[in-house]
Amino acid sequence: MGDGRKNIIIMIKSSPFRGSFCEEALRASVGLRTTIEKNEIKVVFISDGVWFGLKDMKQFAKYSISLASLELPLIIEKESMELLKIKQEDLGSGYKIMSRNEISKLLKEAEIVITY
């Protein structure tokens, strides 16, 4: 992006059941968006990180309003969902499901990828 904006992906692959990596990633996403509004930020959940997308994840509730108001894309990898036997109806609202190939393209286009 030649106008000073950065294309940033926050990639969450850690389980929300082990430590606070997912919550730190969401705080970083909100912080990056609110302090540098020009940046394009996407939050991508892969591997065990897709567990964070479940409807009943209480850890996500405190961030969901902020993320929705900032219109941050929340993307979940389809293949990780299939591997973990998570169905689309198990997810909370606001998630976009993308294939590994689609996410790979996003990663190639990103200038910065921060992995948790």
C-alpha positions in Angstrom: 0.0 0.0 0.0 1.8 3.1 -1.2 -0.1 5.6 0.9 1.5 4.8 4.2 -1.0 2.2 5.2 0.1 -1.3 6.1 -1.6 -4.5 5.4 -1.4 -6.4 8.7 -2.5 -9.9 9.6 -2.8 -11.1 13.2 -2.7 -14.8 12.9 -3.9 -16.8 16.0 -2.9 -20.4 16.0 -2.7 -21.0 19.7 -5.4 -22.7 21.7 -7.5 -20.3 23.8 -7.5 -23.1 26.5 -3.7 -22.7 27.1 -2.5 -19.3 28.3 -3.6 -15.9 27.2 -2.1 -15.8 23.7 -5.5 -15.4 22.0 -6.6 -12.6 24.3 -3.2 -10.8 23.7 -3.7 -11.1 20.0 -7.2 -9.6 20.1 -5.9 -6.8 22.3 -3.1 -6.1 19.8 -5.7 -6.1 17.0 -7.9 -3.5 18.7 -4.8 -1.5 19.6 -3.3 -1.5 16.1 -6.7 -0.5 14.6 -7.5 2.3 17.1 -4.0 3.9 17.2 -3.2 3.6 13.5 -6.6 3.7 11.8 -5.2 3.8 8.3 -3.8 0.2 8.5 -5.8 -2.7 7.1 -6.0 -5.4 9.7 -7.3 -8.9 9.4 -7.5 -11.4 12.2 -7.0 -15.0 11.0 -7.7 -18.1 13.2 -5.9 -21.3 12.2 -5.1 -24.7 13.9 -6.1 -24.7 17.5 -6.9 -20.9 17.3 -10.2 -21.7 15.6 -11.6 -22.9 19.0 -11.8 -19.2 19.9 -14.6 -18.8 17.3 -17.0 -21.1 19.2 -20.3 -19.4 20.3 -19.7 -20.0 24.0 -16.2 -18.7 24.3 -16.5 -16.3 27.2 -12.9 -14.9 26.6 -14.1 -13.5 23.2 -17.2 -11.7 24.6 -15.3 -8.8 26.0 -13.6 -8.2 22.6 -16.5 -8.9 20.3 -18.1 -5.4 20.6 -14.8 -3.6 20.0 -13.9 -5.8 17.1 -17.3 -5.4 15.5 -17.3 -1.6 15.9 -13.9 -1.4 14.3 -15.1 -3.7 11.4 -12.1 -6.0 11.7 -12.4 -9.0 9.4 -12.4 -12.2 11.5 -11.4 -15.2 9.3 -11.4 -18.9 10.2 -9.6 -21.5 8.3 -12.0 -24.1 6.8 -9.5 -27.0 7.0 -8.7 -26.4 10.7 -12.5 -26.4 11.4 -12.8 -29.8 9.6 -9.8 -31.3 11.4 -11.3 -30.2 14.8 -14.8 -31.3 13.7 -16.2 -27.8 14.3 -19.3 -27.0 12.2 -20.2 -23.5 10.9 -23.3 -23.5 13.3 -20.9 -23.9 16.2 -19.3 -20.5 15.5 -20.3 -17.2 16.9 -21.4 -14.5 14.5 -19.1 -12.3 12.4 -16.7 -14.9 11.2 -15.8 -15.5 7.5 -14.7 -19.0 6.7 -11.9 -19.2 4.1 -9.9 -22.1 2.6 -6.2 -22.6 3.3 -5.4 -21.4 -0.2 -7.4 -18.2 0.2 -5.6 -17.5 3.5 -2.3 -18.2 1.8 -3.0 -15.5 -0.7 -3.9 -13.0 2.1 -0.6 -13.9 3.8 1.4 -13.2 0.6 -0.3 -9.8 0.2 0.4 -8.9 3.8 3.2 -6.6 4.7 3.2 -7.6 8.3 2.1 -10.9 9.9 2.0 -11.2 13.7 1.6 -14.8 14.9 0.3 -15.8 18.3 
